[in-house]
Amino acid sequence: MTRQILLENWLELQEEQTSSKIHRTRRLQARFLSPRRTLPIAYFNNPSHPRPEKRYDPINEHIHYPEVLVIGPNGEQLGKMPSRQANELAASYNLDLFCVAPNANPPVCKILNYGKYRFEQQKQERISKRNQHVAETKQIQLHPNIGIHDLETKAHHAHDFLEEGDKVQVSVVFKGREMAHQEIGEDLMKKFMDLMSDVATVEKAPYWEGKWYNAVLAAKAKK
């Protein structure tokens, strides 16, 4: 009887171990033999989306033409020469060689101060952008108890708005019992206009609108 019990226990143990091995084998198969998930390709490693090439202005060592027509720093024509020789010539002036007409035959390069050239270009772009600016009416609010420093700060903001081509509506805003002293608001508006007198003209004279004392300013025409 004891042998039978031992035999049954041994058979159960063998069955459990076999079952455990089967489960472990299946887990390993699921882990290593199942189709692997495809990871997304990073943008800069994807052949269909290559990194954008770094752009260089056609200047100095980035000019690679067999022959170029060179214009001197004072506008004089210095003739045709290889781009390497043109670079050396620009270096002798302590200036840059800039290709102003890359599509010409041969390409035209000018000896100049490239930093100054870019500064002037950006300045012209800002002026052009300002001329295309659609004028808006900006709001500046004042309170009867405003201090002189804050008043000057508000005037500085209004000055910036006018420089950008906008108009400015100045409003002295009263609350509650402050309406009993409207003369404070009128004096404050006069002070503000005095601060703006060098750059602004009164487009709409001060007027009352409820508890608001308003005026509209525009930039003076530049001579």
Stockholm file with secondary structure:
# STOCKHOLM 1.0

chainA/1-223         MTRQILLENWLELQEEQTSSKIHRTRRLQARFLSPRRTLPIAYFNNPSHPRPEKRYDPINEHIHYPEVLVIGPNGEQLGKMPSRQANELAASYNLDLFCVAPNANPPVCKILNYGKYRFEQQKQERISKRNQHVAETKQIQLHPNIGIHDLETKAHHAHDFLEEGDKVQVSVVFKGREMAHQEIGEDLMKKFMDLMSDVATVEKAPYWEGKWYNAVLAAKAKK
#=GR chainA/1-223 SS CHHHHHHHHHHHHHHHHHHHHHHHHHHHHHHHTSCCCCCCCCGGGCTTSCCCCCCCCSBGGGCCCSCEEEECTTSCEEEEECHHHHHHHHHHTTCEEEEEETTSSSCEEEEECHHHHHHHHHHHHHHHHHHTCCCCEEEEEECTTCCHHHHHHHHHHHHHHHHTTCEEEEEEECCGGGGGGHHHHHHHHHHHHHHHTTTEEEEEEEEEETTEEEEEEEECCCC
#=GC SS_cons         CHHHHHHHHHHHHHHHHHHHHHHHHHHHHHHHTSCCCCCCCCGGGCTTSCCCCCCCCSBGGGCCCSCEEEECTTSCEEEEECHHHHHHHHHHTTCEEEEEETTSSSCEEEEECHHHHHHHHHHHHHHHHHHTCCCCEEEEEECTTCCHHHHHHHHHHHHHHHHTTCEEEEEEECCGGGGGGHHHHHHHHHHHHHHHTTTEEEEEEEEEETTEEEEEEEECCCC
//
